[in-house]
Amino acid sequence: MSHEIAHPASSPKQAALQLVIELVRAGKLSPLLGDASNMISIYEQFTAHFEADKQKDSAIS
């Protein structure tokens, strides 16, 4: 892979997107089963988690 891996602390949305893509590549998520709402929900959950961690880290610093 020639693209940089996004760090969740600095780019939570990009990191969440990359994580969902890697789960699809690994066969753990399938875009062929049902509609996209499941993958969108997973992306939103990862984004919220990474953004909460980012806010928690910035509050500690």
PyMOL commands that set and color helices and strands:
alter all, ss='L'
color gray80, all
select helices_A, chain A and resi 12-25+37-60
alter helices_A, ss='H'
color red, helices_A
deselect
rebuild
show_as cartoon
